[in-house]
Amino acid sequence: MTEVPTIIGPTASGKTRVCLELGDNLPIEVISVDSRQIYRYMDIGTGKPTLKEREKVIHHLIDLKDPDEKYSAYKFAKDCRKKVKEIQRKGHIPIICGGTILYIRSIYEGLFPEPNIPGEIREGIRKQVEEEPLKMHKELTKVDPMAGVRIHPNDKQRIARALEIYRVSGIPISEHWKRGKGNKIPLKIHCLLLERSQLYENIEKRVGEMFRRGFVEEVRKLLDMGYDPALYSFTSLGYREIAEFILKRRDGNIQEIRNEIVKKTKEYATRQITFIKGLPDVTFYKTPDILIGSLIEELKN
């Protein structure tokens, strides 16, 4: 498989705009790398491309699951590889685009099929990691020194996942990593990395626009449909905060909720940037226009 053009970057950096403008010049189809846009009925808060935008440029791996259904990074990697081949067979150009760290890792490094983790084991380990992350990181390092070095002591999600897999399979996650190498997709990575002040301004504008478009009403509709805010899908920025406000499980007003979402989104963008800067062979661009011009020239050639 030849290298697949891949656009990554922190949330609100302008990746969707880049894809739409590329579509004006080239026969592209976009494969979304977003672990929240896979969910139906969760459109505004996930920043999902509108139906009009998706009519202009085809987007794949969006609206795959209901909010109470599961979808793993391993399944994403398999689906992504399949879509790349389908698009290439049509004579079109696949563009992988998004910012979900685990999904990017799944296609860049390769992932393995996870063993089935019983709910009580998952819940117990995650509770322990949440309460004592440093202690659990030390436990991980004892059973899997390679994973202990590779996984940061503050990365609770990956610590828990590594311990769950070891507890169930008896095999260190680092060994699973080696077995998953065959699922890699060769990527040519372009990162849209704005100046931090511009990125933060974009985040503030985006969150404000989400509320104007009906973010609160979208969450209220999900609750009316019977979806529990404890679901994994509600970990998407803003959904659980708004749900708890609607259900009167927390104090404060909607402006305070909005400010909290802005703050958490900026923190998430910072984590995305840290991960991206750790990737080798990434070309960085400071503005969407520079990236668009570079990609048009590259892909036409």
Secondary structure, DSSP 8 states (H G I E B T S, - for coil): ---EEEEE-STTSSHHHHHHHHHTTS-EEEEEE-SSTTBTT--TTTT---HHHHHHS-EES-S-B-TTS---HHHHHHHHHHHHHHHHHTT-EEEEEE--HHHHHHHHT---------HHHHHHHHHHHHH-HHHHHHHHHHH-HHHHHHS-TT-HHHHHHHHHHHHHHSS-HHHHHHHGGGG---EEEEEE---HHHHHHHHHHHHHHHHHHTHHHHHHHHHHTT--TTSGGGGSTTHHHHHHHHTT-S-S-HHHHHHHHHHHHHHHHHHHHHHHHTSSSEEEESSHHHHHHHHHHHHH-
